[in-house]
Amino acid sequence: MSTQCIWSLWFTYKVMSTCLDCPVLRVPPNALMDTQGMYESLSTTFYCLDGYLMTGASDTVVCRPDGTWDHRVPECVGGIA
């Protein structure tokens, strides 16, 4: 699991945190990935290498507060001219 914390300031000197715990993502074959976000959101965007085509519902997955990713990791399939 990877942990991403959300910090909120409530009143004077009271700090509350919420952490997002989503499974660690692996780079799919023939792809690159870029993870962005701190505190309020955590998202990962995937890019296929030249000559490969992405398949899947989305090129970006977002960690939900319930600890799951909102989409499956896409795949990059080869043989595209």
PDB file with SEQRES, HELIX, SHEET and CRYST1 records, atoms N, CA, C and O in Angstrom:
SEQRES   1 A   81  MET SER THR GLN CYS ILE TRP SER LEU TRP PHE THR TYR          
SEQRES   2 A   81  LYS VAL MET SER THR CYS LEU ASP CYS PRO VAL LEU ARG          
SEQRES   3 A   81  VAL PRO PRO ASN ALA LEU MET ASP THR GLN GLY MET TYR          
SEQRES   4 A   81  GLU SER LEU SER THR THR PHE TYR CYS LEU ASP GLY TYR          
SEQRES   5 A   81  LEU MET THR GLY ALA SER ASP THR VAL VAL CYS ARG PRO          
SEQRES   6 A   81  ASP GLY THR TRP ASP HIS ARG VAL PRO GLU CYS VAL GLY          
SEQRES   7 A   81  GLY ILE ALA                                                  
SHEET    1 AA1 2 SER A   2  TRP A  10  0                                        
SHEET    2 AA1 2 LYS A  14  CYS A  22 -1                                        
SHEET    1 AA2 3 ALA A  31  GLN A  36  0                                        
SHEET    2 AA2 3 SER A  43  CYS A  48 -1                                        
SHEET    3 AA2 3 THR A  60  VAL A  62 -1                                        
SHEET    1 AA3 2 LEU A  53  THR A  55  0                                        
SHEET    2 AA3 2 GLU A  75  VAL A  77 -1                                        
CRYST1    1.000    1.000    1.000  90.00  90.00  90.00 P 1           1          
ATOM      1  N   MET A   1       0.834  -1.175   0.000  1.00  0.00           N  
ATOM      2  CA  MET A   1       0.000   0.000   0.000  1.00  0.00           C  
ATOM      3  C   MET A   1       0.884   1.245   0.000  1.00  0.00           C  
ATOM      4  O   MET A   1       1.968   1.250   0.583  1.00  0.00           O  
ATOM      5  N   SER A   2       0.414   2.282  -0.651  1.00  0.00           N  
ATOM      6  CA  SER A   2       1.076   3.570  -0.557  1.00  0.00           C  
ATOM      7  C   SER A   2       0.161   4.473   0.264  1.00  0.00           C  
ATOM      8  O   SER A   2      -1.062   4.340   0.210  1.00  0.00           O  
ATOM      9  N   THR A   3       0.739   5.367   1.004  1.00  0.00           N  
ATOM     10  CA  THR A   3      -0.063   6.231   1.858  1.00  0.00           C  
ATOM     11  C   THR A   3       0.126   7.675   1.442  1.00  0.00           C  
ATOM     12  O   THR A   3       1.255   8.143   1.296  1.00  0.00           O  
ATOM     13  N   GLN A   4      -0.968   8.375   1.253  1.00  0.00           N  
ATOM     14  CA  GLN A   4      -0.966   9.794   0.939  1.00  0.00           C  
ATOM     15  C   GLN A   4      -1.840  10.468   1.977  1.00  0.00           C  
ATOM     16  O   GLN A   4      -3.004  10.096   2.130  1.00  0.00           O  
ATOM     17  N   CYS A   5      -1.321  11.437   2.687  1.00  0.00           N  
ATOM     18  CA  CYS A   5      -2.073  12.074   3.768  1.00  0.00           C  
ATOM     19  C   CYS A   5      -2.657  13.410   3.348  1.00  0.00           C  
ATOM     20  O   CYS A   5      -2.044  14.181   2.610  1.00  0.00           O  
ATOM     21  N   ILE A   6      -3.849  13.657   3.837  1.00  0.00           N  
ATOM     22  CA  ILE A   6      -4.535  14.917   3.618  1.00  0.00           C  
ATOM     23  C   ILE A   6      -4.561  15.645   4.956  1.00  0.00           C  
ATOM     24  O   ILE A   6      -5.055  15.110   5.949  1.00  0.00           O  
ATOM     25  N   TRP A   7      -4.038  16.844   4.983  1.00  0.00           N  
ATOM     26  CA  TRP A   7      -3.988  17.622   6.221  1.00  0.00           C  
ATOM     27  C   TRP A   7      -4.971  18.775   6.135  1.00  0.00           C  
ATOM     28  O   TRP A   7      -5.035  19.477   5.126  1.00  0.00           O  
ATOM     29  N   SER A   8      -5.733  18.962   7.200  1.00  0.00           N  
ATOM     30  CA  SER A   8      -6.665  20.076   7.267  1.00  0.00           C  
ATOM     31  C   SER A   8      -6.453  20.824   8.573  1.00  0.00           C  
ATOM     32  O   SER A   8      -6.261  20.209   9.622  1.00  0.00           O  
ATOM     33  N   LEU A   9      -6.486  22.126   8.512  1.00  0.00           N  
ATOM     34  CA  LEU A   9      -6.333  22.937   9.717  1.00  0.00           C  
ATOM     35  C   LEU A   9      -7.716  23.318  10.217  1.00  0.00           C  
ATOM     36  O   LEU A   9      -8.481  23.972   9.509  1.00  0.00           O  
ATOM     37  N   TRP A  10      -8.031  22.914  11.418  1.00  0.00           N  
ATOM     38  CA  TRP A  10      -9.323  23.201  12.031  1.00  0.00           C  
ATOM     39  C   TRP A  10      -9.101  24.115  13.219  1.00  0.00           C  
ATOM     40  O   TRP A  10      -8.349  23.779  14.133  1.00  0.00           O  
ATOM     41  N   PHE A  11      -9.739  25.246  13.211  1.00  0.00           N  
ATOM     42  CA  PHE A  11      -9.633  26.223  14.298  1.00  0.00           C  
ATOM     43  C   PHE A  11      -8.168  26.574  14.549  1.00  0.00           C  
ATOM     44  O   PHE A  11      -7.340  26.412  13.652  1.00  0.00           O  
ATOM     45  N   THR A  12      -7.837  27.039  15.716  1.00  0.00           N  
ATOM     46  CA  THR A  12      -6.471  27.425  16.019  1.00  0.00           C  
ATOM     47  C   THR A  12      -5.722  26.249  16.623  1.00  0.00           C  
ATOM     48  O   THR A  12      -6.157  25.676  17.622  1.00  0.00           O  
ATOM     49  N   TYR A  13      -4.610  25.893  16.024  1.00  0.00           N  
ATOM     50  CA  TYR A  13      -3.698  24.855  16.509  1.00  0.00           C  
ATOM     51  C   TYR A  13      -4.227  23.429  16.414  1.00  0.00           C  
ATOM     52  O   TYR A  13      -3.526  22.512  16.843  1.00  0.00           O  
ATOM     53  N   LYS A  14      -5.405  23.193  15.886  1.00  0.00           N  
ATOM     54  CA  LYS A  14      -5.910  21.818  15.786  1.00  0.00           C  
ATOM     55  C   LYS A  14      -5.716  21.338  14.348  1.00  0.00           C  
ATOM     56  O   LYS A  14      -6.276  21.908  13.412  1.00  0.00           O  
ATOM     57  N   VAL A  15      -4.929  20.300  14.188  1.00  0.00           N  
ATOM     58  CA  VAL A  15      -4.660  19.741  12.866  1.00  0.00           C  
ATOM     59  C   VAL A  15      -5.260  18.353  12.785  1.00  0.00           C  
ATOM     60  O   VAL A  15      -5.086  17.533  13.687  1.00  0.00           O  
ATOM     61  N   MET A  16      -5.967  18.097  11.699  1.00  0.00           N  
ATOM     62  CA  MET A  16      -6.571  16.784  11.478  1.00  0.00           C  
ATOM     63  C   MET A  16      -6.022  16.240  10.174  1.00  0.00           C  
ATOM     64  O   MET A  16      -5.859  16.990   9.212  1.00  0.00           O  
ATOM     65  N   SER A  17      -5.741  14.972  10.127  1.00  0.00           N  
ATOM     66  CA  SER A  17      -5.233  14.393   8.882  1.00  0.00           C  
ATOM     67  C   SER A  17      -6.066  13.204   8.456  1.00  0.00           C  
ATOM     68  O   SER A  17      -6.616  12.478   9.284  1.00  0.00           O  
ATOM     69  N   THR A  18      -6.148  13.019   7.150  1.00  0.00           N  
ATOM     70  CA  THR A  18      -6.787  11.858   6.560  1.00  0.00           C  
ATOM     71  C   THR A  18      -5.782  11.281   5.572  1.00  0.00           C  
ATOM     72  O   THR A  18      -5.199  12.027   4.785  1.00  0.00           O  
ATOM     73  N   CYS A  19      -5.571   9.986   5.598  1.00  0.00           N  
ATOM     74  CA  CYS A  19      -4.609   9.360   4.698  1.00  0.00           C  
ATOM     75  C   CYS A  19      -5.311   8.502   3.668  1.00  0.00           C  
ATOM     76  O   CYS A  19      -6.260   7.783   3.978  1.00  0.00           O  
ATOM     77  N   LEU A  20      -4.828   8.588   2.430  1.00  0.00           N  
ATOM     78  CA  LEU A  20      -5.320   7.732   1.354  1.00  0.00           C  
ATOM     79  C   LEU A  20      -4.384   6.544   1.245  1.00  0.00           C  
ATOM     80  O   LEU A  20      -3.172   6.720   1.115  1.00  0.00           O  
ATOM     81  N   ASP A  21      -4.928   5.337   1.295  1.00  0.00           N  
ATOM     82  CA  ASP A  21      -4.127   4.120   1.194  1.00  0.00           C  
ATOM     83  C   ASP A  21      -4.590   3.314  -0.010  1.00  0.00           C  
ATOM     84  O   ASP A  21      -5.586   2.594   0.063  1.00  0.00           O  
ATOM     85  N   CYS A  22      -3.873   3.433  -1.105  1.00  0.00           N  
ATOM     86  CA  CYS A  22      -4.171   2.657  -2.308  1.00  0.00           C  
ATOM     87  C   CYS A  22      -2.999   1.730  -2.579  1.00  0.00           C  
ATOM     88  O   CYS A  22      -1.864   2.043  -2.221  1.00  0.00           O  
ATOM     89  N   PRO A  23      -3.267   0.575  -3.217  1.00  0.00           N  
ATOM     90  CA  PRO A  23      -2.175  -0.341  -3.553  1.00  0.00           C  
ATOM     91  C   PRO A  23      -1.125   0.345  -4.429  1.00  0.00           C  
ATOM     92  O   PRO A  23      -1.456   1.194  -5.258  1.00  0.00           O  
ATOM     93  N   VAL A  24       0.124  -0.025  -4.240  1.00  0.00           N  
ATOM     94  CA  VAL A  24       1.208   0.526  -5.049  1.00  0.00           C  
ATOM     95  C   VAL A  24       1.022   0.070  -6.495  1.00  0.00           C  
ATOM     96  O   VAL A  24       0.769  -1.106  -6.755  1.00  0.00           O  
ATOM     97  N   LEU A  25       1.150   1.002  -7.421  1.00  0.00           N  
ATOM     98  CA  LEU A  25       1.010   0.681  -8.843  1.00  0.00           C  
ATOM     99  C   LEU A  25       2.355   0.297  -9.438  1.00  0.00           C  
ATOM    100  O   LEU A  25       3.392   0.833  -9.048  1.00  0.00           O  
ATOM    101  N   ARG A  26       2.332  -0.617 -10.368  1.00  0.00           N  
ATOM    102  CA  ARG A  26       3.522  -1.025 -11.113  1.00  0.00           C  
ATOM    103  C   ARG A  26       3.415  -0.482 -12.533  1.00  0.00           C  
ATOM    104  O   ARG A  26       2.323  -0.380 -13.091  1.00  0.00           O  
ATOM    105  N   VAL A  27       4.547  -0.142 -13.100  1.00  0.00           N  
ATOM    106  CA  VAL A  27       4.567   0.333 -14.488  1.00  0.00           C  
ATOM    107  C   VAL A  27       4.246  -0.856 -15.398  1.00  0.00           C  
ATOM    108  O   VAL A  27       4.941  -1.872 -15.358  1.00  0.00           O  
ATOM    109  N   PRO A  28       3.194  -0.734 -16.218  1.00  0.00           N  
ATOM    110  CA  PRO A  28       2.873  -1.828 -17.146  1.00  0.00           C  
ATOM    111  C   PRO A  28       3.962  -1.963 -18.213  1.00  0.00           C  
ATOM    112  O   PRO A  28       4.691  -1.006 -18.474  1.00  0.00           O  
ATOM    113  N   PRO A  29       4.077  -3.131 -18.827  1.00  0.00           N  
ATOM    114  CA  PRO A  29       5.040  -3.294 -19.919  1.00  0.00           C  
ATOM    115  C   PRO A  29       4.778  -2.269 -21.025  1.00  0.00           C  
ATOM    116  O   PRO A  29       3.628  -1.955 -21.331  1.00  0.00           O  
ATOM    117  N   ASN A  30       5.840  -1.760 -21.611  1.00  0.00           N  
ATOM    118  CA  ASN A  30       5.779  -0.824 -22.740  1.00  0.00           C  
ATOM    119  C   ASN A  30       5.114   0.503 -22.390  1.00  0.00           C  
ATOM    120  O   ASN A  30       4.512   1.150 -23.247  1.00  0.00           O  
ATOM    121  N   ALA A  31       5.226   0.901 -21.126  1.00  0.00           N  
ATOM    122  CA  ALA A  31       4.567   2.131 -20.676  1.00  0.00           C  
ATOM    123  C   ALA A  31       5.461   2.923 -19.730  1.00  0.00           C  
ATOM    124  O   ALA A  31       6.468   2.424 -19.228  1.00  0.00           O  
ATOM    125  N   LEU A  32       5.066   4.156 -19.508  1.00  0.00           N  
ATOM    126  CA  LEU A  32       5.654   5.027 -18.497  1.00  0.00           C  
ATOM    127  C   LEU A  32       4.508   5.491 -17.613  1.00  0.00           C  
ATOM    128  O   LEU A  32       3.356   5.506 -18.047  1.00  0.00           O  
ATOM    129  N   MET A  33       4.811   5.868 -16.385  1.00  0.00           N  
ATOM    130  CA  MET A  33       3.753   6.419 -15.544  1.00  0.00           C  
ATOM    131  C   MET A  33       4.266   7.616 -14.768  1.00  0.00           C  
ATOM    132  O   MET A  33       5.447   7.701 -14.433  1.00  0.00           O  
ATOM    133  N   ASP A  34       3.356   8.539 -14.489  1.00  0.00           N  
ATOM    134  CA  ASP A  34       3.668   9.775 -13.785  1.00  0.00           C  
ATOM    135  C   ASP A  34       2.653   9.955 -12.666  1.00  0.00           C  
ATOM    136  O   ASP A  34       1.461  10.118 -12.926  1.00  0.00           O  
ATOM    137  N   THR A  35       3.122   9.924 -11.422  1.00  0.00           N  
ATOM    138  CA  THR A  35       2.243  10.090 -10.269  1.00  0.00           C  
ATOM    139  C   THR A  35       2.320  11.516  -9.765  1.00  0.00           C  
ATOM    140  O   THR A  35       3.406  12.069  -9.590  1.00  0.00           O  
ATOM    141  N   GLN A  36       1.172  12.099  -9.537  1.00  0.00           N  
ATOM    142  CA  GLN A  36       1.060  13.482  -9.086  1.00  0.00           C  
ATOM    143  C   GLN A  36       0.166  13.560  -7.858  1.00  0.00           C  
ATOM    144  O   GLN A  36      -0.707  12.717  -7.655  1.00  0.00           O  
ATOM    145  N   GLY A  37       0.392  14.564  -7.058  1.00  0.00           N  
ATOM    146  CA  GLY A  37      -0.523  14.862  -5.976  1.00  0.00           C  
ATOM    147  C   GLY A  37       0.117  14.802  -4.618  1.00  0.00           C  
ATOM    148  O   GLY A  37       1.033  14.022  -4.357  1.00  0.00           O  
ATOM    149  N   MET A  38      -0.394  15.647  -3.771  1.00  0.00           N  
ATOM    150  CA  MET A  38      -0.012  15.674  -2.370  1.00  0.00           C  
ATOM    151  C   MET A  38      -1.210  16.184  -1.596  1.00  0.00           C  
ATOM    152  O   MET A  38      -1.909  17.094  -2.043  1.00  0.00           O  
ATOM    153  N   TYR A  39      -1.439  15.616  -0.470  1.00  0.00           N  
ATOM    154  CA  TYR A  39      -2.445  16.059   0.490  1.00  0.00           C  
ATOM    155  C   TYR A  39      -3.881  15.855   0.036  1.00  0.00           C  
ATOM    156  O   TYR A  39      -4.607  15.093   0.674  1.00  0.00           O  
ATOM    157  N   GLU A  40      -4.324  16.500  -1.036  1.00  0.00           N  
ATOM    158  CA  GLU A  40      -5.733  16.437  -1.390  1.00  0.00           C  
ATOM    159  C   GLU A  40      -6.077  15.364  -2.407  1.00  0.00           C  
ATOM    160  O   GLU A  40      -7.229  14.937  -2.483  1.00  0.00           O  
ATOM    161  N   SER A  41      -5.104  14.917  -3.189  1.00  0.00           N  
ATOM    162  CA  SER A  41      -5.409  13.905  -4.197  1.00  0.00           C  
ATOM    163  C   SER A  41      -4.131  13.183  -4.601  1.00  0.00           C  
ATOM    164  O   SER A  41      -3.020  13.684  -4.426  1.00  0.00           O  
ATOM    165  N   LEU A  42      -4.326  12.021  -5.133  1.00  0.00           N  
ATOM    166  CA  LEU A  42      -3.213  11.227  -5.642  1.00  0.00           C  
ATOM    167  C   LEU A  42      -3.683  10.605  -6.946  1.00  0.00           C  
ATOM    168  O   LEU A  42      -4.664   9.862  -6.963  1.00  0.00           O  
ATOM    169  N   SER A  43      -2.990  10.904  -8.036  1.00  0.00           N  
ATOM    170  CA  SER A  43      -3.379  10.349  -9.329  1.00  0.00           C  
ATOM    171  C   SER A  43      -2.135   9.917 -10.094  1.00  0.00           C  
ATOM    172  O   SER A  43      -1.044  10.451  -9.895  1.00  0.00           O  
ATOM    173  N   THR A  44      -2.324   8.943 -10.966  1.00  0.00           N  
ATOM    174  CA  THR A  44      -1.244   8.447 -11.810  1.00  0.00           C  
ATOM    175  C   THR A  44      -1.727   8.407 -13.246  1.00  0.00           C  
ATOM    176  O   THR A  44      -2.791   7.864 -13.542  1.00  0.00           O  
ATOM    177  N   THR A  45      -0.925   8.996 -14.147  1.00  0.00           N  
ATOM    178  CA  THR A  45      -1.226   8.979 -15.570  1.00  0.00           C  
ATOM    179  C   THR A  45      -0.228   8.078 -16.272  1.00  0.00           C  
ATOM    180  O   THR A  45       0.966   8.105 -15.975  1.00  0.00           O  
ATOM    181  N   PHE A  46      -0.726   7.284 -17.202  1.00  0.00           N  
ATOM    182  CA  PHE A  46       0.096   6.324 -17.947  1.00  0.00           C  
ATOM    183  C   PHE A  46       0.262   6.783 -19.383  1.00  0.00           C  
ATOM    184  O   PHE A  46      -0.641   7.377 -19.973  1.00  0.00           O  
ATOM    185  N   TYR A  47       1.442   6.495 -19.939  1.00  0.00           N  
ATOM    186  CA  TYR A  47       1.778   6.843 -21.321  1.00  0.00           C  
ATOM    187  C   TYR A  47       2.389   5.614 -21.977  1.00  0.00           C  
ATOM    188  O   TYR A  47       3.233   4.946 -21.381  1.00  0.00           O  
ATOM    189  N   CYS A  48       1.969   5.313 -23.200  1.00  0.00           N  
ATOM    190  CA  CYS A  48       2.544   4.184 -23.930  1.00  0.00           C  
ATOM    191  C   CYS A  48       3.796   4.633 -24.682  1.00  0.00           C  
ATOM    192  O   CYS A  48       3.888   5.771 -25.141  1.00  0.00           O  
ATOM    193  N   LEU A  49       4.749   3.722 -24.796  1.00  0.00           N  
ATOM    194  CA  LEU A  49       5.945   3.977 -25.596  1.00  0.00           C  
ATOM    195  C   LEU A  49       5.555   4.049 -27.069  1.00  0.00           C  
ATOM    196  O   LEU A  49       4.500   3.552 -27.463  1.00  0.00           O  
ATOM    197  N   ASP A  50       6.411   4.672 -27.882  1.00  0.00           N  
ATOM    198  CA  ASP A  50       6.147   4.772 -29.314  1.00  0.00           C  
ATOM    199  C   ASP A  50       5.886   3.392 -29.897  1.00  0.00           C  
ATOM    200  O   ASP A  50       6.582   2.428 -29.580  1.00  0.00           O  
ATOM    201  N   GLY A  51       4.874   3.311 -30.754  1.00  0.00           N  
ATOM    202  CA  GLY A  51       4.536   2.056 -31.408  1.00  0.00           C  
ATOM    203  C   GLY A  51       3.546   1.211 -30.628  1.00  0.00           C  
ATOM    204  O   GLY A  51       3.210   0.107 -31.057  1.00  0.00           O  
ATOM    205  N   TYR A  52       3.071   1.704 -29.491  1.00  0.00           N  
ATOM    206  CA  TYR A  52       2.118   0.964 -28.664  1.00  0.00           C  
ATOM    207  C   TYR A  52       0.852   1.788 -28.484  1.00  0.00           C  
ATOM    208  O   TYR A  52       0.898   3.018 -28.458  1.00  0.00           O  
ATOM    209  N   LEU A  53      -0.271   1.104 -28.362  1.00  0.00           N  
ATOM    210  CA  LEU A  53      -1.571   1.738 -28.224  1.00  0.00           C  
ATOM    211  C   LEU A  53      -2.165   1.388 -26.868  1.00  0.00           C  
ATOM    212  O   LEU A  53      -2.137   0.231 -26.449  1.00  0.00           O  
ATOM    213  N   MET A  54      -2.699   2.387 -26.190  1.00  0.00           N  
ATOM    214  CA  MET A  54      -3.279   2.168 -24.865  1.00  0.00           C  
ATOM    215  C   MET A  54      -4.683   1.583 -24.971  1.00  0.00           C  
ATOM    216  O   MET A  54      -5.497   2.020 -25.784  1.00  0.00           O  
ATOM    217  N   THR A  55      -4.942   0.595 -24.138  1.00  0.00           N  
ATOM    218  CA  THR A  55      -6.281   0.039 -24.016  1.00  0.00           C  
ATOM    219  C   THR A  55      -6.685   0.124 -22.550  1.00  0.00           C  
ATOM    220  O   THR A  55      -5.850  -0.022 -21.657  1.00  0.00           O  
ATOM    221  N   GLY A  56      -7.939   0.357 -22.316  1.00  0.00           N  
ATOM    222  CA  GLY A  56      -8.443   0.487 -20.955  1.00  0.00           C  
ATOM    223  C   GLY A  56      -9.410   1.646 -20.874  1.00  0.00           C  
ATOM    224  O   GLY A  56      -9.597   2.388 -21.839  1.00  0.00           O  
ATOM    225  N   ALA A  57     -10.027   1.796 -19.706  1.00  0.00           N  
ATOM    226  CA  ALA A  57     -11.063   2.808 -19.528  1.00  0.00           C  
ATOM    227  C   ALA A  57     -10.506   4.223 -19.471  1.00  0.00           C  
ATOM    228  O   ALA A  57     -11.171   5.169 -19.894  1.00  0.00           O  
ATOM    229  N   SER A  58      -9.290   4.377 -18.950  1.00  0.00           N  
ATOM    230  CA  SER A  58      -8.737   5.714 -18.760  1.00  0.00           C  
ATOM    231  C   SER A  58      -7.221   5.649 -18.721  1.00  0.00           C  
ATOM    232  O   SER A  58      -6.647   4.630 -18.337  1.00  0.00           O  
ATOM    233  N   ASP A  59      -6.560   6.755 -19.125  1.00  0.00           N  
ATOM    234  CA  ASP A  59      -5.105   6.810 -19.020  1.00  0.00           C  
ATOM    235  C   ASP A  59      -4.673   7.301 -17.636  1.00  0.00           C  
ATOM    236  O   ASP A  59      -3.485   7.279 -17.314  1.00  0.00           O  
ATOM    237  N   THR A  60      -5.640   7.749 -16.810  1.00  0.00           N  
ATOM    238  CA  THR A  60      -5.344   8.249 -15.470  1.00  0.00           C  
ATOM    239  C   THR A  60      -6.186   7.515 -14.434  1.00  0.00           C  
ATOM    240  O   THR A  60      -7.386   7.314 -14.619  1.00  0.00           O  
ATOM    241  N   VAL A  61      -5.541   7.122 -13.347  1.00  0.00           N  
ATOM    242  CA  VAL A  61      -6.258   6.501 -12.226  1.00  0.00           C  
ATOM    243  C   VAL A  61      -6.098   7.404 -11.004  1.00  0.00           C  
ATOM    244  O   VAL A  61      -5.049   8.017 -10.805  1.00  0.00           O  
ATOM    245  N   VAL A  62      -7.145   7.478 -10.193  1.00  0.00           N  
ATOM    246  CA  VAL A  62      -7.172   8.344  -9.023  1.00  0.00           C  
ATOM    247  C   VAL A  62      -7.446   7.499  -7.784  1.00  0.00           C  
ATOM    248  O   VAL A  62      -8.336   6.650  -7.782  1.00  0.00           O  
ATOM    249  N   CYS A  63      -6.673   7.742  -6.734  1.00  0.00           N  
ATOM    250  CA  CYS A  63      -6.869   7.045  -5.473  1.00  0.00           C  
ATOM    251  C   CYS A  63      -8.098   7.626  -4.771  1.00  0.00           C  
ATOM    252  O   CYS A  63      -8.173   8.828  -4.520  1.00  0.00           O  
ATOM    253  N   ARG A  64      -9.055   6.754  -4.459  1.00  0.00           N  
ATOM    254  CA  ARG A  64     -10.275   7.176  -3.767  1.00  0.00           C  
ATOM    255  C   ARG A  64     -10.056   7.152  -2.251  1.00  0.00           C  
ATOM    256  O   ARG A  64      -9.155   6.469  -1.764  1.00  0.00           O  
ATOM    257  N   PRO A  65     -10.863   7.884  -1.523  1.00  0.00           N  
ATOM    258  CA  PRO A  65     -10.746   7.884  -0.059  1.00  0.00           C  
ATOM    259  C   PRO A  65     -10.928   6.498   0.577  1.00  0.00           C  
ATOM    260  O   PRO A  65     -10.457   6.259   1.688  1.00  0.00           O  
ATOM    261  N   ASP A  66     -11.617   5.580  -0.134  1.00  0.00           N  
ATOM    262  CA  ASP A  66     -11.813   4.235   0.429  1.00  0.00           C  
ATOM    263  C   ASP A  66     -10.625   3.309   0.180  1.00  0.00           C  
ATOM    264  O   ASP A  66     -10.678   2.128   0.524  1.00  0.00           O  
ATOM    265  N   GLY A  67      -9.536   3.844  -0.427  1.00  0.00           N  
ATOM    266  CA  GLY A  67      -8.324   3.056  -0.629  1.00  0.00           C  
ATOM    267  C   GLY A  67      -8.296   2.232  -1.895  1.00  0.00           C  
ATOM    268  O   GLY A  67      -7.481   1.318  -2.019  1.00  0.00           O  
ATOM    269  N   THR A  68      -9.173   2.537  -2.844  1.00  0.00           N  
ATOM    270  CA  THR A  68      -9.177   1.830  -4.123  1.00  0.00           C  
ATOM    271  C   THR A  68      -8.895   2.827  -5.247  1.00  0.00           C  
ATOM    272  O   THR A  68      -9.139   4.025  -5.103  1.00  0.00           O  
ATOM    273  N   TRP A  69      -8.376   2.316  -6.367  1.00  0.00           N  
ATOM    274  CA  TRP A  69      -8.174   3.136  -7.550  1.00  0.00           C  
ATOM    275  C   TRP A  69      -9.486   3.204  -8.320  1.00  0.00           C  
ATOM    276  O   TRP A  69     -10.233   2.226  -8.340  1.00  0.00           O  
ATOM    277  N   ASP A  70      -9.782   4.333  -8.954  1.00  0.00           N  
ATOM    278  CA  ASP A  70     -11.067   4.500  -9.635  1.00  0.00           C  
ATOM    279  C   ASP A  70     -11.167   3.759 -10.963  1.00  0.00           C  
ATOM    280  O   ASP A  70     -12.273   3.572 -11.470  1.00  0.00           O  
ATOM    281  N   HIS A  71     -10.047   3.333 -11.542  1.00  0.00           N  
ATOM    282  CA  HIS A  71     -10.030   2.542 -12.779  1.00  0.00           C  
ATOM    283  C   HIS A  71      -8.916   1.505 -12.688  1.00  0.00           C  
ATOM    284  O   HIS A  71      -8.025   1.599 -11.845  1.00  0.00           O  
ATOM    285  N   ARG A  72      -8.986   0.529 -13.562  1.00  0.00           N  
ATOM    286  CA  ARG A  72      -7.886  -0.423 -13.684  1.00  0.00           C  
ATOM    287  C   ARG A  72      -6.733   0.236 -14.429  1.00  0.00           C  
ATOM    288  O   ARG A  72      -6.937   1.168 -15.207  1.00  0.00           O  
ATOM    289  N   VAL A  73      -5.532  -0.251 -14.186  1.00  0.00           N  
ATOM    290  CA  VAL A  73      -4.357   0.257 -14.896  1.00  0.00           C  
ATOM    291  C   VAL A  73      -4.492  -0.138 -16.372  1.00  0.00           C  
ATOM    292  O   VAL A  73      -4.761  -1.301 -16.674  1.00  0.00           O  
ATOM    293  N   PRO A  74      -4.307   0.816 -17.295  1.00  0.00           N  
ATOM    294  CA  PRO A  74      -4.410   0.491 -18.708  1.00  0.00           C  
ATOM    295  C   PRO A  74      -3.229  -0.362 -19.173  1.00  0.00           C  
ATOM    296  O   PRO A  74      -2.222  -0.495 -18.477  1.00  0.00           O  
ATOM    297  N   GLU A  75      -3.378  -0.929 -20.355  1.00  0.00           N  
ATOM    298  CA  GLU A  75      -2.308  -1.722 -20.968  1.00  0.00           C  
ATOM    299  C   GLU A  75      -1.869  -1.035 -22.250  1.00  0.00           C  
ATOM    300  O   GLU A  75      -2.627  -0.291 -22.871  1.00  0.00           O  
ATOM    301  N   CYS A  76      -0.615  -1.305 -22.633  1.00  0.00           N  
ATOM    302  CA  CYS A  76      -0.092  -0.796 -23.909  1.00  0.00           C  
ATOM    303  C   CYS A  76       0.185  -1.999 -24.801  1.00  0.00           C  
ATOM    304  O   CYS A  76       1.067  -2.810 -24.521  1.00  0.00           O  
ATOM    305  N   VAL A  77      -0.576  -2.095 -25.867  1.00  0.00           N  
ATOM    306  CA  VAL A  77      -0.448  -3.227 -26.779  1.00  0.00           C  
ATOM    307  C   VAL A  77       0.376  -2.819 -27.986  1.00  0.00           C  
ATOM    308  O   VAL A  77       0.276  -1.690 -28.465  1.00  0.00           O  
ATOM    309  N   GLY A  78       1.194  -3.749 -28.478  1.00  0.00           N  
ATOM    310  CA  GLY A  78       2.131  -3.457 -29.554  1.00  0.00           C  
ATOM    311  C   GLY A  78       1.610  -3.780 -30.926  1.00  0.00           C  
ATOM    312  O   GLY A  78       0.456  -4.162 -31.122  1.00  0.00           O  
ATOM    313  N   GLY A  79       2.517  -3.610 -31.873  1.00  0.00           N  
ATOM    314  CA  GLY A  79       2.201  -3.931 -33.249  1.00  0.00           C  
ATOM    315  C   GLY A  79       1.440  -2.835 -33.957  1.00  0.00           C  
ATOM    316  O   GLY A  79       0.878  -3.067 -35.028  1.00  0.00           O  
ATOM    317  N   ILE A  80       1.409  -1.650 -33.387  1.00  0.00           N  
ATOM    318  CA  ILE A  80       0.692  -0.534 -34.021  1.00  0.00           C  
ATOM    319  C   ILE A  80       1.690   0.202 -34.917  1.00  0.00           C  
ATOM    320  O   ILE A  80       2.761   0.606 -34.465  1.00  0.00           O  
ATOM    321  N   ALA A  81       1.336   0.365 -36.156  1.00  0.00           N  
ATOM    322  CA  ALA A  81       2.216   1.029 -37.113  1.00  0.00           C  
ATOM    323  C   ALA A  81       1.955   2.506 -37.168  1.00  0.00           C  
ATOM    324  O   ALA A  81       2.611   3.220 -37.926  1.00  0.00           O  
TER     325      ALA A  81                                                      
END                                                                             
